[in-house]
Amino acid sequence: MKRLFLCAVVLMAASMDIIAQDVDQLAVGLFVAGKGGMNIGKQDPLFESGFVVNPLSDFGVTGYIPVSRRKNYGIILDVGMSSYSFSEKRIKPKANNPDSLSIVNKYSYLTIAPSFSISYLTFGFALGLPMGVSRKDDGGNDLGTTVRDSTFISFGVTDEVTRDLKENTQMTLEIRVGTMIPILKSSTGRLNVFANAGYMLTGIYKDEFYAKFPTQSQYNPSTMSFSVGLNYVFNLTQPEEE
């Protein structure tokens, strides 16, 4: 019995050593990801939204800070460029544009995204600082960032209002949940595959964008996105020997 107990202790100690050595170390590196997204905001009844995939939407620098010596609990910080896209098509085409092509809206942000990692699970948030907007039709033609609408002044009198989408995008807040799984580890670093689902809590446009069209503010778009990517991080420390 004593020998069995001693063997169990030895095996447990060996297992703890293996676990301790396998704990992810303080590291920094690069990430890249592709993303698909759609508008989840209240939809204008005159339009329909669609899902859009960007093969290379996110890239930047990533870091990992361990918070446990025995388990893979840590803090991940991603800083980089992120893009969010969705398409929209007018359900009831205008008289002067009966075909009404689908328009793909793409919004680019500098994002700061901290998250907490528990083994293979991650959850956190992302702050996005607007960096650019693009609008293209089905043929890939650039439609610019300026939109023109007519506003009612009096009976029979209207005025054209010009608004720039780029100037009216605001900072965004997104909640993220996902997973990160190592597929290659060495003393130098590790290669991980990750996936995230993001839910935007804010609208894309500022309130000022709807100043002359207050009834349209309820249709301020926000996105749900799904991304898959890879990162490689270089170890800045080595496991402690016990």
C-alpha positions as CSV (number, residue, x, y, z in Angstrom):
1,M,0.0,0.0,0.0
2,K,2.8,2.4,0.9
3,R,4.5,1.6,-2.4
4,L,1.3,2.2,-4.3
5,F,0.8,5.5,-2.5
6,L,4.4,6.5,-3.2
7,C,3.9,5.6,-6.9
8,A,0.8,7.7,-7.0
9,V,2.6,10.7,-5.4
10,V,5.5,10.3,-7.9
11,L,3.0,10.2,-10.8
12,M,1.1,13.2,-9.6
13,A,4.4,15.1,-9.2
14,A,5.5,14.2,-12.7
15,S,2.1,15.2,-14.0
16,M,2.3,18.6,-12.3
17,D,5.7,19.1,-13.7
18,I,4.4,18.4,-17.2
19,I,1.4,20.7,-16.7
20,A,3.6,23.4,-15.3
21,Q,6.0,23.2,-18.3
22,D,3.1,23.3,-20.7
23,V,1.6,26.5,-19.3
24,D,1.7,29.2,-21.9
25,Q,4.4,31.8,-21.2
26,L,4.5,35.6,-21.5
27,A,4.6,36.2,-25.2
28,V,4.1,38.7,-28.0
29,G,3.5,38.2,-31.7
30,L,1.3,38.8,-34.8
31,F,-2.2,37.8,-35.8
32,V,-4.2,37.7,-39.0
33,A,-7.9,36.7,-39.5
34,G,-10.7,36.6,-41.9
35,K,-14.2,37.7,-40.9
36,G,-17.8,37.5,-42.0
37,G,-20.5,39.9,-40.7
38,M,-24.1,41.2,-41.0
39,N,-26.2,44.0,-39.8
40,I,-28.2,43.1,-36.7
41,G,-29.6,46.6,-36.1
42,K,-33.3,47.4,-36.7
43,Q,-33.8,47.1,-40.5
44,D,-35.2,49.8,-42.6
45,P,-38.3,48.2,-44.3
46,L,-37.1,49.6,-47.7
47,F,-33.9,47.6,-47.5
48,E,-32.7,44.1,-46.9
49,S,-29.2,43.2,-45.4
50,G,-26.9,40.4,-46.3
51,F,-23.9,38.5,-44.9
52,V,-20.5,39.5,-46.2
53,V,-17.1,37.7,-45.9
54,N,-13.8,39.4,-45.9
55,P,-10.9,36.9,-46.4
56,L,-8.3,39.2,-44.8
57,S,-10.1,41.6,-42.5
58,D,-8.1,41.7,-39.3
59,F,-4.3,41.9,-38.6
60,G,-2.1,43.3,-35.9
61,V,0.0,42.7,-32.8
62,T,-1.1,40.3,-30.0
63,G,0.3,39.7,-26.5
64,Y,-0.4,37.1,-23.8
65,I,0.1,37.6,-20.1
66,P,-0.2,34.5,-17.9
67,V,-2.0,34.9,-14.6
68,S,-1.5,31.4,-13.3
69,R,1.7,29.3,-12.8
70,R,-0.2,26.0,-13.1
71,K,-3.0,26.5,-15.5
72,N,-3.5,28.3,-18.8
73,Y,-5.3,31.3,-17.4
74,G,-4.2,34.6,-18.9
75,I,-4.9,37.9,-20.5
76,I,-4.8,38.5,-24.2
77,L,-4.4,41.9,-25.8
78,D,-4.9,42.4,-29.5
79,V,-4.1,45.8,-31.2
80,G,-4.6,46.1,-34.9
81,M,-6.8,46.9,-37.8
82,S,-10.3,45.3,-38.0
83,S,-13.0,45.6,-40.7
84,Y,-16.7,45.0,-40.4
85,S,-18.9,44.6,-43.4
86,F,-22.5,43.9,-44.5
87,S,-24.5,44.3,-47.7
88,E,-27.8,46.1,-48.3
89,K,-30.2,46.1,-51.2
90,R,-33.2,48.2,-51.7
91,I,-36.3,46.0,-51.7
92,K,-38.4,48.6,-53.6
93,P,-36.1,50.0,-56.3
94,K,-36.3,53.7,-57.2
95,A,-37.9,54.6,-60.5
96,N,-34.5,55.8,-61.9
97,N,-32.7,52.7,-60.8
98,P,-35.1,49.7,-61.2
99,D,-32.3,47.1,-60.9
100,S,-31.0,48.4,-57.5
101,L,-27.7,46.6,-57.1
102,S,-26.6,45.3,-53.7
103,I,-24.2,47.6,-51.9
104,V,-21.4,46.3,-49.7
105,N,-20.5,48.6,-46.8
106,K,-17.1,48.2,-45.2
107,Y,-16.0,50.0,-42.0
108,S,-12.4,49.9,-40.8
109,Y,-11.2,50.5,-37.2
110,L,-8.1,50.6,-35.2
111,T,-9.1,48.2,-32.4
112,I,-7.9,47.6,-28.9
113,A,-9.2,44.2,-27.7
114,P,-8.4,42.8,-24.3
115,S,-9.8,39.4,-23.3
116,F,-9.4,36.8,-20.6
117,S,-8.4,33.3,-21.5
118,I,-9.3,30.2,-19.5
119,S,-7.7,27.2,-21.2
120,Y,-9.1,27.2,-24.7
121,L,-12.0,29.7,-24.1
122,T,-11.7,33.5,-24.4
123,F,-14.1,36.3,-23.6
124,G,-13.6,40.1,-23.7
125,F,-14.4,43.2,-25.6
126,A,-13.0,45.4,-28.4
127,L,-12.9,49.2,-28.7
128,G,-12.8,50.5,-32.3
129,L,-11.6,53.9,-33.4
130,P,-13.0,54.6,-36.9
131,M,-10.3,54.8,-39.7
132,G,-12.3,54.5,-42.9
133,V,-15.4,53.6,-44.9
134,S,-15.9,52.1,-48.3
135,R,-19.0,51.4,-50.4
136,K,-19.0,49.2,-53.5
137,D,-21.6,47.7,-55.7
138,D,-21.9,44.1,-57.0
139,G,-19.4,45.0,-59.8
140,G,-16.8,46.2,-57.4
141,N,-17.3,49.8,-58.4
142,D,-16.4,52.4,-55.7
143,L,-19.5,54.4,-54.8
144,G,-17.7,56.9,-52.5
145,T,-18.6,57.8,-48.9
146,T,-21.0,60.6,-49.7
147,V,-24.8,60.0,-49.6
148,R,-27.5,62.4,-50.8
149,D,-31.1,62.4,-49.6
150,S,-34.0,64.8,-50.0
151,T,-35.6,66.4,-47.0
152,F,-39.1,68.0,-46.9
153,I,-39.2,71.8,-46.4
154,S,-42.8,72.6,-47.4
155,F,-45.5,71.4,-49.7
156,G,-43.8,70.8,-53.1
157,V,-40.4,72.1,-51.8
158,T,-37.5,69.7,-50.9
159,D,-33.9,70.2,-50.2
160,E,-30.9,67.9,-51.0
161,V,-28.9,66.9,-47.9
162,T,-25.3,65.6,-48.4
163,R,-23.7,63.5,-45.7
164,D,-20.3,61.9,-45.5
165,L,-20.3,58.5,-44.0
166,K,-16.6,58.6,-43.0
167,E,-17.0,61.8,-41.0
168,N,-20.0,60.5,-39.2
169,T,-18.8,57.1,-38.0
170,Q,-18.2,56.8,-34.2
171,M,-16.2,54.7,-31.8
172,T,-17.6,51.2,-31.3
173,L,-17.8,48.8,-28.5
174,E,-18.0,45.1,-29.2
175,I,-18.3,42.1,-26.9
176,R,-16.3,39.0,-28.0
177,V,-16.4,35.3,-27.1
178,G,-14.3,32.6,-28.7
179,T,-11.6,30.0,-28.5
180,M,-7.8,29.8,-29.0
181,I,-6.2,26.5,-29.5
182,P,-2.4,25.9,-29.9
183,I,-1.5,23.8,-32.9
184,L,2.3,24.0,-32.6
185,K,4.5,24.7,-29.5
186,S,8.2,25.0,-29.0
187,S,10.6,26.7,-26.6
188,T,10.7,29.7,-29.0
189,G,6.9,30.3,-29.2
190,R,3.6,28.9,-30.3
191,L,1.2,28.9,-33.2
192,N,-2.5,29.2,-32.4
193,V,-5.7,29.0,-34.3
194,F,-8.5,31.2,-32.9
195,A,-12.1,31.9,-33.6
196,N,-14.3,34.8,-32.3
197,A,-17.9,35.8,-32.3
198,G,-18.5,39.6,-31.9
199,Y,-21.6,41.5,-31.0
200,M,-21.5,45.3,-31.5
201,L,-23.2,47.2,-28.7
202,T,-23.1,50.6,-30.4
203,G,-24.4,52.0,-33.6
204,I,-22.0,52.7,-36.4
205,Y,-23.0,56.3,-37.0
206,K,-23.1,59.3,-34.7
207,D,-26.3,61.0,-33.7
208,E,-25.4,64.0,-35.8
209,F,-25.7,61.8,-38.9
210,Y,-29.5,61.7,-38.4
211,A,-29.9,65.3,-37.4
212,K,-32.1,66.1,-40.4
213,F,-33.7,62.6,-40.5
214,P,-34.5,61.8,-36.9
215,T,-36.9,59.0,-37.8
216,Q,-34.0,57.2,-39.5
217,S,-31.9,57.0,-36.3
218,Q,-33.7,53.8,-35.3
219,Y,-32.0,52.2,-38.3
220,N,-28.5,52.9,-37.2
221,P,-26.6,49.7,-38.2
222,S,-24.6,47.6,-35.9
223,T,-22.9,44.2,-36.7
224,M,-22.5,40.7,-35.5
225,S,-19.3,39.1,-36.8
226,F,-17.6,35.8,-36.9
227,S,-13.8,35.5,-37.4
228,V,-11.2,32.8,-37.8
229,G,-7.5,33.3,-37.8
230,L,-4.0,32.4,-36.8
231,N,-1.4,34.0,-34.5
232,Y,2.2,33.3,-33.7
233,V,3.7,34.5,-30.5
234,F,7.3,34.5,-29.3
235,N,8.0,33.5,-25.7
236,L,9.5,36.2,-23.6
237,T,10.0,33.9,-20.6
238,Q,10.7,30.2,-20.1
239,P,8.9,27.8,-17.7
240,E,10.3,27.8,-14.2
241,E,12.2,24.7,-13.2
242,E,11.2,23.2,-9.9
